[in-house]
Every structure is written in structure tokens, then in C-alpha cells.
Amino acid sequence: MGSHPVIHLEIEICEHLKSNGWLYELDDAAKYDRARALFPEDVQAWVRSTQPKSWDVIEKNHGSHAIETLLTRLRDQIDQRGTLDVMRHGIEMLGMREMLLLAQFKPAHRQAVGVVGDRYAGWQIQLRQDDHQSGRPDSLNYA
């Protein structure tokens, strides 16, 4: 039986899901920060679009190191409290009065418009292929 590279199946699955509303770009797994196990651009985009005042405070307090400070704090909090707790409750940042939220769950009532509804609308479903740097080029991993 001949060899069939898994990459062709991966691309076909990704393209199908993209055509059904998922966000996908070929080779965007290269944007993954392996040391922090995060996609820095996604974290920054989420905070900027859903909590612009909080992002302004972070930039004011940390200047050109704003994104690095945020990512380091996020990774530390995930290590200490776990991913689910951080996603459910957010993180504290120096100089901020409120928690920095990293997720927004579907509002319980249709009347929950405004900030909560806007943050929930900011959710995006993204698909990323494994970048195959794990040493197993035949792996089939998605995030």
C-alpha cells in the first residue's frame, strides 16, 4: 500500500471548515509561542478589541513591553491557577481596577446587550494545524 501524506487530509479538513465559518490560514501555526503555549497575536487582538480601556492601561503602565508583560502574566497565571480558572475569571494586571477577561461566555439573557454582548460577539472559532515540529511529521493535531 502506498504512502499518503497526512498533510493533504489536514488541508482538506481545514479548507472545509474555513468555508463553514472557521478562521484558518495555512501555516499560521508558525505564530505559536511554544515557550508560553500561546498565540500572542490572538491574545493581544482579543484584549484590544474587547477591552480597549484595559489595553490602554496596560500600554500606559508598561509602554513598549505591554504585550510581553501581558503574555508573561497570563502564562504565570495559567501555571498557578490552571487554564479553566483563568478563562473563567480573568487575570489581574498592575494598575487595573477590574480583572482582565480572557473569555466571554454566552449571555444568559437576550437582554444582556452592550459590553457583555459585544465581548461575546468577539469570539472566533479558529483552526490551526500542527506545525510538525514535535518530531512526528505524521501527527494530526488541531487547536
C-alpha positions as CSV (number, residue, x, y, z in Angstrom):
1,M,0.0,0.0,0.0
2,G,1.4,3.4,-1.0
3,S,2.1,6.3,1.4
4,H,-0.4,9.1,1.6
5,P,0.9,12.2,3.3
6,V,-1.5,13.3,6.1
7,I,-0.9,17.0,5.1
8,H,-3.3,16.6,2.2
9,L,-6.1,15.4,4.6
10,E,-5.3,18.2,7.0
11,I,-5.5,20.9,4.3
12,E,-8.8,19.5,3.0
13,I,-10.3,19.4,6.5
14,C,-9.1,22.9,7.2
15,E,-10.4,24.3,3.9
16,H,-13.8,22.7,4.5
17,L,-14.1,24.2,8.0
18,K,-12.9,27.6,6.7
19,S,-15.7,27.5,4.1
20,N,-18.1,27.0,7.0
21,G,-17.1,30.0,9.1
22,W,-14.0,28.9,10.9
23,L,-10.9,31.1,10.7
24,Y,-8.0,29.4,9.1
25,E,-4.7,30.4,7.4
26,L,-2.2,27.9,6.0
27,D,1.0,27.9,8.1
28,D,-0.3,30.2,10.8
29,A,0.9,27.6,13.4
30,A,4.3,29.3,12.9
31,K,2.9,32.2,15.0
32,Y,2.6,29.9,18.1
33,D,4.8,30.9,21.1
34,R,5.9,27.4,22.2
35,A,7.6,28.7,25.4
36,R,4.3,30.2,26.6
37,A,1.9,27.8,24.8
38,L,0.0,30.8,23.4
39,F,-0.7,32.7,20.2
40,P,0.5,36.2,21.1
41,E,-1.3,37.9,18.3
42,D,-4.6,36.4,19.3
43,V,-4.2,37.4,23.0
44,Q,-3.4,41.0,22.0
45,A,-6.2,41.2,19.5
46,W,-8.8,39.8,22.0
47,V,-7.8,42.3,24.7
48,R,-7.6,45.2,22.3
49,S,-10.9,44.6,20.7
50,T,-13.0,43.5,23.7
51,Q,-11.4,45.7,26.4
52,P,-9.8,48.7,24.8
53,K,-9.7,50.7,28.1
54,S,-7.8,47.9,29.8
55,W,-5.4,47.7,26.9
56,D,-4.8,51.4,27.2
57,V,-3.9,51.0,30.9
58,I,-1.6,48.1,30.1
59,E,0.2,50.2,27.4
60,K,0.4,53.2,29.7
61,N,1.9,51.2,32.6
62,H,4.3,49.0,30.5
63,G,5.0,51.0,27.4
64,S,6.7,49.1,24.6
65,H,6.8,46.0,26.9
66,A,3.0,45.9,27.2
67,I,2.4,42.7,25.2
68,E,5.4,40.9,26.7
69,T,4.2,41.8,30.2
70,L,0.6,40.7,29.4
71,L,1.8,37.3,28.0
72,T,4.2,36.7,30.9
73,R,1.4,37.4,33.4
74,L,-1.1,35.3,31.5
75,R,1.4,32.3,31.3
76,D,2.2,32.7,35.1
77,Q,-1.5,32.7,36.0
78,I,-2.2,29.7,33.9
79,D,0.7,27.9,35.5
80,Q,-0.6,28.8,39.0
81,R,-4.3,28.5,38.6
82,G,-4.9,26.4,35.5
83,T,-6.4,27.3,32.1
84,L,-10.0,26.9,33.1
85,D,-9.8,29.2,36.1
86,V,-8.0,31.9,34.1
87,M,-10.5,31.6,31.3
88,R,-13.5,31.8,33.7
89,H,-12.2,34.5,36.0
90,G,-9.5,36.5,34.1
91,I,-6.3,37.9,35.5
92,E,-5.2,40.9,37.5
93,M,-2.8,43.4,36.0
94,L,-0.9,46.2,37.7
95,G,-2.9,49.4,37.7
96,M,-6.2,47.9,36.6
97,R,-9.3,48.0,38.9
98,E,-11.0,45.2,37.2
99,M,-10.0,41.7,36.1
100,L,-8.7,41.4,32.6
101,L,-11.1,38.9,30.9
102,L,-9.8,36.3,28.6
103,A,-13.1,34.8,27.6
104,Q,-16.7,35.9,27.4
105,F,-19.4,33.2,27.8
106,K,-22.8,33.4,26.1
107,P,-25.1,35.8,28.0
108,A,-27.8,34.1,30.0
109,H,-30.5,36.5,28.8
110,R,-31.2,38.2,25.5
111,Q,-31.3,41.5,27.4
112,A,-27.6,41.3,28.1
113,V,-26.5,43.7,25.5
114,G,-23.7,46.2,25.5
115,V,-20.3,45.2,26.9
116,V,-21.1,41.5,27.6
117,G,-22.8,41.0,24.2
118,D,-20.0,42.8,22.4
119,R,-17.3,40.7,24.0
120,Y,-19.3,37.5,23.3
121,A,-19.6,38.6,19.7
122,G,-15.8,38.9,19.6
123,W,-15.4,35.1,19.9
124,Q,-14.0,33.5,16.8
125,I,-13.5,29.8,16.1
126,Q,-10.0,29.3,14.7
127,L,-8.4,26.2,13.4
128,R,-4.7,25.6,13.4
129,Q,-2.7,22.7,12.0
130,D,0.2,21.2,13.9
131,D,3.4,22.8,12.8
132,H,5.0,19.3,12.9
133,Q,8.0,20.4,15.0
134,S,7.1,17.8,17.5
135,G,9.3,15.3,15.7
136,R,6.3,13.4,14.3
137,P,5.6,14.7,10.8
138,D,2.6,12.3,10.5
139,S,0.8,13.8,13.5
140,L,-2.7,15.2,13.1
141,N,-3.2,17.9,15.7
142,Y,-5.5,20.9,15.7
143,A,-6.0,23.8,18.1
